[in-house]
Amino acid sequence: MTPRELTPVAILGGARIPFCRNNTAYMDIGNREMGIKTLGSLVEKFSLHDQVLGEVAYGAVIKHSRDWNLAREITLSSGLSARTPGLTMQRACATSLDASIDVGNKIALGQIQVGIGGGSDTTSDVPIVFKDEFAGRLLETARSRSAGDRLKAWKGFRPSELAPALPGVQEPRTGKSMGDHCELMAQEWGIAREDQDQMAFDSHQKLAQAYDEGFMEDLVVPFRGLERDGILRPDTTLEKLATLKPAFDKRSGKGTLTAGNSTSLTDGASCALLSSDAWAKENGHEPLAYLTHSRAAAVDFVAGEGLLIAPTLAVARLLQDTGLTFDDFDFFEIHEAFAAQVLCTLAAWESKDYCKDKLGLKKALGSIDRDKLNVKGSSLAAGHPFAATGTRILPVAAKLLAEKGEGRALISVCTAGGMGVAAIVERGTG
């Protein structure tokens, strides 16, 4: 079989609702409702009503059992044709970036001409389930064929069995939260508290400026009285951030991660529209930029590697694939799960020993120009609804390149489970 030429994957734009702290504006709605609003807004923005798209790939990390067909249900309520298929996906914090990559790969192979990637997450509307013992009694009752068998199922019942089991954010294999793991990374790499607070402060200032200058106007859809992200604090100061106590390592005296330099539990949804050039032209849309390369990687965090350090591998492999260096990029969009995570990643790329021992390189990847890093703010200011972060970032990167008229952007997202996903967005680079 003769290899076919890949179709360029155009990024046409995105839409998201303002992100907000959990148990606030969106506390009474879930992933489905947030997704319908977001996807419906994208349909309205690009005049997609009743159109058949090749795919809607959409996901959530924390979801109810009723959300098992989340992408399809959101698609059916979005205004798109009911003939548009939906694919529900999940890769923790990189879910919507991965969803967009999946759509992009199908476009590149000519399987589809247009699709949407996205995601939503809520820690307000979480699934609350019974403990295994009580759930077992319910199942045994349902299987029983007689009144006697049903009574046997409840023999020895104790009221304590009714206590609900709430979902946790700990890693199942270590029992530690992301913050616990990142605290260990910060100590391993010697990341100073002051540097973390500075990154958080900068993120708030940059995002506030992005709103003030109108950059976010066509990306963020007002919803439930919010026009900006509810976590954004343009009035925060380094002095205020310095007063916050450690949020994870509270006893050793070494803790540096606080509520101010870590992302908050967040509710929100986002999505992005991708297509072939032919579809874009036929429907009157101008591509912002192109999704050209992607890579995923994982580390053995159980054996001691940093839980959130996997993006170092994903990016290194991506640069090897393309022959590019950091000097070839105009913008870097690195998801700010924690300020310390970003700073550890940057330090690892600058370390000759790490790049040699862990990445298999002959020299360090090098330093990133900080003036090109998260220039419109990132997760520390916007918030981090796990599955929605990827398609918050992707349209921002594409729009930055569209405004510049050319260039490249590197996207990097760390995830739970010791994984990382990286992608390259380009415009007019030849």
C-alpha positions in Angstrom: 0.0 0.0 0.0 1.3 3.4 -0.9 1.5 5.8 2.1 -0.9 8.7 1.7 0.0 12.3 2.4 -1.3 13.5 5.7 -4.0 16.2 5.8 -2.9 19.3 7.8 -5.0 19.7 11.0 -6.4 23.2 11.3 -7.4 24.7 14.7 -10.3 27.0 14.0 -11.0 28.2 17.6 -12.5 27.2 20.9 -15.0 28.0 23.6 -15.2 27.6 27.3 -17.3 28.8 30.2 -15.5 30.7 33.0 -13.8 28.3 35.4 -14.8 28.7 39.0 -13.9 27.3 42.4 -15.8 24.2 43.3 -19.0 24.6 45.4 -19.7 28.0 44.0 -21.4 29.1 40.7 -21.7 25.6 39.2 -22.3 23.6 42.4 -25.8 22.4 41.3 -24.9 21.3 37.8 -22.5 18.6 36.5 -20.4 17.7 33.6 -23.3 17.2 31.2 -24.8 20.6 31.7 -21.5 22.4 31.6 -20.5 20.5 28.5 -23.8 21.3 26.7 -23.4 25.0 27.4 -19.8 25.0 26.1 -20.3 22.8 23.1 -23.5 24.6 22.2 -21.6 27.9 22.4 -19.0 26.6 19.9 -21.9 25.4 17.6 -23.4 28.9 17.7 -20.0 30.6 17.2 -19.2 28.6 14.1 -22.7 28.2 12.7 -22.6 24.4 13.1 -26.3 24.0 13.8 -27.7 20.7 12.4 -24.3 20.0 10.8 -22.8 16.4 10.8 -19.3 16.4 12.2 -16.9 13.5 12.0 -16.5 13.2 15.7 -17.0 14.9 19.1 -14.3 13.5 21.4 -15.0 14.6 25.0 -14.3 13.5 28.5 -14.3 14.0 32.2 -12.2 12.7 35.0 -14.6 12.8 37.9 -18.0 11.6 36.7 -21.1 9.7 37.7 -22.1 6.4 36.3 -24.8 8.2 34.4 -22.1 10.0 32.4 -20.8 6.8 30.8 -21.9 8.1 27.4 -21.0 11.7 28.1 -19.7 12.8 24.7 -22.7 11.5 22.9 -25.3 12.9 25.3 -23.6 16.4 25.1 -23.5 16.1 21.3 -27.2 15.3 21.2 -28.0 18.5 23.1 -25.5 20.8 21.5 -27.4 21.8 18.3 -25.3 19.5 16.1 -26.9 16.9 13.9 -27.9 13.8 15.8 -25.8 12.0 13.1 -22.6 13.3 14.7 -20.9 10.5 16.8 -19.5 11.1 20.2 -16.5 9.4 21.8 -16.0 9.6 25.6 -12.3 9.7 26.6 -10.1 10.1 29.7 -6.4 10.7 30.4 -6.7 12.6 33.7 -5.6 16.2 33.3 -4.7 15.8 29.6 -8.1 14.5 28.6 -9.3 17.3 26.3 -5.8 17.7 24.8 -5.8 14.0 24.0 -9.4 14.3 22.7 -8.2 17.0 20.3 -5.2 14.9 19.3 -7.5 12.0 18.6 -9.8 14.2 16.4 -6.7 15.7 14.7 -5.2 12.2 13.9 -8.5 11.2 12.2 -8.5 14.4 10.2 -4.8 13.9 9.3 -5.6 10.3 8.0 -8.6 11.6 6.0 -11.1 9.6 8.0 -13.0 12.7 8.9 -13.0 16.4 7.8 -14.0 18.1 11.0 -14.4 17.4 14.7 -14.4 18.8 18.2 -12.3 17.9 21.2 -13.2 18.9 24.7 -13.8 18.1 28.4 -15.4 19.1 31.6 -14.9 18.4 35.3 -16.6 19.2 38.5 -15.6 18.5 42.1 -18.9 20.0 43.3 -21.2 17.3 41.7 -19.1 14.3 42.7 -20.4 10.7 42.7 -21.2 9.6 46.3 -21.4 5.9 46.7 -22.0 3.5 49.5 -19.3 1.4 51.1 -18.7 -2.0 49.5 -20.5 -3.9 52.3 -23.7 -2.0 52.0 -23.5 -2.1 48.2 -23.1 -5.8 48.4 -26.2 -6.1 50.4 -28.2 -4.2 47.8 -26.9 -6.4 45.0 -27.6 -9.6 47.0 -31.1 -8.3 47.6 -31.6 -7.7 43.9 -30.5 -11.3 43.2 -32.7 -12.8 45.8 -35.7 -14.9 44.7 -37.6 -15.1 48.0 -38.4 -13.0 51.0 -36.3 -15.2 53.1 -33.2 -14.7 50.9 -33.8 -10.9 51.0 -33.9 -11.0 54.8 -30.6 -13.0 54.8 -28.9 -10.3 52.8 -29.5 -7.9 55.7 -28.4 -10.1 58.5 -25.9 -8.3 60.7 -26.6 -4.9 59.2 -25.0 -2.0 61.0 -26.0 1.7 60.5 -22.3 2.6 60.0 -22.5 0.8 56.7 -24.6 3.8 55.4 -21.7 6.2 55.7 -20.9 7.3 52.1 -17.6 6.7 50.4 -16.5 10.0 48.8 -14.1 9.9 45.7 -10.6 10.8 46.5 -7.8 12.4 44.5 -5.0 10.3 45.9 -2.9 8.0 43.7 -4.2 4.5 44.4 -0.7 3.0 44.3 0.8 5.4 46.8 -2.0 6.9 48.8 -0.5 10.3 48.2 -2.3 13.2 46.6 -0.8 15.1 43.6 0.1 17.9 46.0 2.0 15.4 48.3 3.9 14.1 45.3 4.7 17.5 44.0 5.9 18.6 47.4 8.4 15.7 47.2 9.5 16.9 43.7 9.9 20.5 45.0 12.2 19.2 47.7 14.1 17.0 45.4 14.8 19.8 42.9 15.3 22.5 45.6 12.4 24.7 44.3 12.1 27.8 46.5 8.8 29.0 48.0 9.5 32.5 46.7 9.9 31.3 43.1 6.6 29.4 43.3 4.8 32.4 44.7 6.3 34.6 41.9 5.0 32.2 39.3 1.5 32.3 40.8 1.5 36.1 41.0 2.6 36.4 37.4 -0.1 34.0 36.3 -2.8 36.1 37.8 -1.4 39.3 36.4 -1.1 37.9 32.9 -4.6 36.4 32.8 -6.1 39.6 34.2 -4.3 41.6 31.5 -5.5 39.1 28.8 -9.1 39.8 29.9 -8.6 43.5 30.1 -7.1 43.7 26.6 -10.0 41.6 25.1 -7.9 38.6 24.2 -10.3 36.2 26.0 -13.5 37.8 24.6 -14.0 35.2 21.8 -12.8 32.3 23.9 -14.8 32.6 27.1 -18.6 32.5 27.1 -20.4 34.2 30.0 -22.3 31.7 32.1 -24.3 31.9 35.3 -23.3 35.4 36.1 -19.6 34.9 35.5 -17.7 36.6 32.7 -14.2 35.9 34.0 -12.7 32.9 35.9 -13.9 32.9 39.5 -10.4 32.0 40.8 -8.7 34.9 39.1 -7.2 37.3 41.7 -5.7 40.4 39.9 -5.4 42.1 43.2 -3.2 39.4 44.8 0.3 40.4 45.9 3.5 38.6 46.7 3.1 39.7 50.3 -0.4 38.1 50.5 0.9 34.9 48.9 3.8 34.8 51.3 1.4 34.6 54.3 -0.2 31.4 53.2 0.7 28.2 55.1 1.8 25.0 53.5 -1.1 23.0 52.2 0.4 19.5 52.0 3.6 19.1 54.0 2.3 20.8 57.2 4.6 19.2 59.7 8.2 18.9 58.5 8.9 22.6 58.2 10.0 22.0 54.6 6.6 22.4 52.9 6.5 25.1 50.2 3.3 24.3 48.3 0.3 26.5 49.4 -3.2 27.2 48.3 -1.8 30.2 46.5 0.8 28.5 44.4 -1.3 25.4 43.7 -4.4 25.1 41.5 -7.7 25.1 43.3 -10.4 22.4 42.9 -12.3 23.8 40.0 -15.5 23.3 37.9 -15.5 24.1 34.2 -15.7 23.0 30.6 -14.0 23.7 27.3 -13.7 22.6 23.7 -11.9 23.2 20.4 -12.9 22.9 16.7 -10.5 21.3 14.3 -10.8 20.6 10.6 -9.1 20.1 7.3 -8.2 23.2 5.2 -10.8 22.1 2.6 -13.6 22.0 5.2 -12.5 25.3 6.7 -12.5 27.0 3.3 -15.8 25.5 2.2 -17.5 26.8 5.4 -15.9 30.2 5.5 -13.5 29.8 8.4 -9.9 31.0 8.6 -7.5 28.6 10.5 -5.8 30.1 13.5 -2.9 27.6 13.4 -2.2 23.9 12.9 -1.8 21.0 15.3 1.2 19.3 13.9 2.8 16.8 16.4 2.1 15.2 19.7 3.6 12.8 22.2 2.6 11.0 25.4 4.9 9.6 28.0 4.9 8.0 31.5 7.2 7.6 34.4 7.5 5.0 37.2 6.4 7.3 40.0 5.9 4.3 42.3 9.6 3.5 42.1 10.5 7.1 43.0 10.3 9.2 39.8 8.3 12.4 40.2 4.6 11.9 39.6 4.3 15.1 37.5 7.7 14.9 35.7 6.6 12.9 32.7 6.2 16.0 30.4 10.0 16.2 30.4 10.0 12.8 28.5 7.1 13.7 26.2 8.7 17.0 25.2 12.1 15.5 24.7 10.7 12.8 22.4 8.7 15.4 20.6 11.8 17.5 19.9 13.7 14.4 18.8 10.8 13.5 16.4 10.9 17.0 14.8 14.5 18.0 15.1 13.5 21.2 16.9 15.0 23.0 19.9 13.5 25.4 22.4 14.9 28.2 20.4 12.5 27.3 17.6 9.4 28.1 19.7 7.7 31.5 20.1 5.4 30.4 22.9 5.4 27.8 25.7 2.1 26.7 27.3 3.0 24.6 30.3 0.0 23.6 32.4 0.4 25.0 35.9 -0.9 22.2 38.1 1.4 23.6 40.7 4.0 26.3 40.3 6.5 23.8 41.7 5.7 21.3 38.9 6.5 23.8 36.2 9.7 24.9 37.9 10.8 21.3 38.4 10.1 20.6 34.7 12.2 23.6 33.7 15.0 22.7 36.0 15.0 19.1 34.7 15.4 20.3 31.1 18.3 22.5 32.2 20.0 19.6 34.0 22.7 17.8 31.9 22.6 14.8 34.4 18.8 14.4 34.3 18.7 14.7 30.5 21.5 12.2 30.2 20.3 9.7 32.8 16.5 10.0 32.4 16.0 11.2 28.8 18.9 9.4 27.1 20.3 12.7 25.7 23.9 13.7 25.3 23.3 17.2 26.7 20.7 19.3 28.5 17.6 20.3 26.5 18.3 23.9 27.7 16.4 26.8 29.1 13.1 28.3 28.1 12.8 32.1 27.6 10.5 33.0 30.5 9.0 35.9 28.5 7.5 33.3 26.2 6.0 31.1 29.0 2.3 31.2 29.6 2.1 34.7 28.3 -1.7 34.9 28.9 -1.6 33.3 32.3 -2.4 29.6 33.0 -4.0 27.2 35.5 -2.9 28.9 38.7 -5.0 31.9 37.8 -7.7 30.3 35.6 -8.2 27.1 37.6 -7.9 23.5 36.6 -11.1 21.5 35.9 -9.1 18.4 35.2 -10.5 17.3 31.8 -11.1 20.9 30.6 -7.5 22.2 30.8 -6.2 20.9 27.5 -8.8 22.7 25.4 -8.4 25.8 27.5 -4.8 25.9 26.4 -5.0 24.7 22.8 -7.1 27.7 21.4 -5.0 30.1 23.4 -1.8 28.8 21.7 -3.5 28.9 18.3 -4.7 32.4 18.8 -1.3 33.7 19.9 0.2 32.4 16.7 -2.6 33.8 14.6 -2.0 37.3 16.1 1.7 36.9 15.5 1.1 35.7 12.0 3.6 32.9 12.3 5.6 30.7 14.6 5.4 27.7 16.9 3.9 27.0 20.3 4.8 24.0 22.6 2.1 22.7 24.9 2.9 20.5 27.9 0.4 18.9 30.3 1.2 16.7 33.3 -1.3 14.2 34.5 -2.2 11.9 37.4 -0.8 8.5 37.2 2.7 9.7 36.2 1.9 10.7 32.6 2.4 13.7 30.4 1.2 14.8 27.0 2.9 17.4 24.7 1.9 18.9 21.4 3.2 21.4 18.9 1.0 24.1 17.3 2.4 25.9 14.2 1.5 28.7 11.8 3.3 29.7 8.7 6.6 28.1 9.6 7.2 26.6 6.2 
